Amino acid sequence: MNIIPSSARVKVGGQIVATTADTFLISGCTFMVGPKAQPCIQIQWLVPASRVKIGGQPVVLQCSTGICQSAEQALQGPPNVLVTQTRVRGQ
């Protein structure tokens, strides 16, 4: 998963902080509904940070939960947040 940030104003350790307003490019999602491919194209974050916001948008944490969806809103399971920084912690 790669992130296209909605704002590059806040960085931690030189890396842009992900928020729920960002666009997430999802790879490796080959979900099928019958014979029709339904690749993941978006993430709906269900439990982002509750106290940490950037530009009014909640931050995505390693413990954040969400659901991946296809263009037709087919649910495809949770995203995996694999790469994080460890200098700052949030709730």
C-alpha positions in Angstrom: 0.0 0.0 0.0 1.3 3.4 -0.9 0.0 6.7 0.3 -0.8 9.9 -1.6 -0.9 12.5 1.2 -3.6 15.1 1.3 -1.2 17.3 3.2 2.6 17.2 3.5 2.8 19.7 6.4 3.4 17.3 9.2 6.3 14.8 9.2 7.7 12.4 11.8 11.3 11.2 11.2 11.2 12.8 7.8 8.1 10.8 6.7 4.7 12.3 6.0 2.0 11.3 8.6 -0.9 9.3 7.1 -4.5 10.6 7.8 -7.9 9.3 6.9 -8.1 12.0 4.2 -5.2 10.5 2.3 -5.5 8.3 -0.8 -4.2 4.8 -0.3 -3.0 2.8 -3.3 -3.6 -0.8 -2.6 -1.6 -3.6 -4.2 -1.9 -7.4 -4.0 -5.7 -7.4 -3.6 -7.0 -10.0 -6.1 -10.5 -10.4 -4.6 -13.0 -12.1 -6.9 -16.8 -12.2 -6.7 -17.7 -15.2 -8.8 -15.9 -14.8 -12.1 -15.6 -11.0 -11.8 -12.5 -9.3 -10.4 -13.2 -6.9 -7.6 -9.8 -5.4 -6.7 -9.5 -3.2 -3.6 -9.4 0.5 -4.6 -10.2 2.3 -1.3 -10.0 2.0 2.5 -12.7 3.1 4.8 -11.0 3.7 8.2 -13.3 2.6 11.0 -11.0 3.2 14.0 -8.3 5.8 13.3 -6.6 7.8 16.0 -9.2 9.3 18.4 -7.0 12.1 19.8 -4.4 12.9 17.2 -5.5 14.9 14.1 -3.7 16.8 11.3 -5.7 19.5 9.6 -8.8 18.2 11.3 -8.4 14.7 10.0 -7.6 11.7 12.3 -4.2 10.1 11.9 -3.8 6.5 10.8 -1.9 4.5 13.4 -0.5 1.0 13.4 -3.4 -0.2 15.5 -6.0 1.6 13.3 -8.7 -0.7 11.7 -10.5 -0.3 8.5 -12.1 -2.2 5.6 -10.9 -2.4 2.0 -13.6 -1.9 -0.7 -13.9 -2.4 -4.5 -15.3 0.2 -6.9 -18.7 -1.4 -6.4 -18.3 -1.2 -2.6 -17.7 -5.0 -2.2 -16.1 -5.5 1.2 -12.7 -7.3 1.1 -11.3 -7.4 4.5 -9.0 -5.3 6.6 -5.9 -3.5 5.4 -2.5 -4.3 7.0 -0.5 -1.4 8.3 3.0 -2.8 7.9 5.4 0.1 7.9 5.3 2.6 10.8 7.7 4.8 12.8 8.3 4.3 16.5 9.3 7.7 17.7 5.7 9.0 18.3 2.7 7.2 19.7 -0.9 8.3 19.5 -4.4 7.3 20.6 
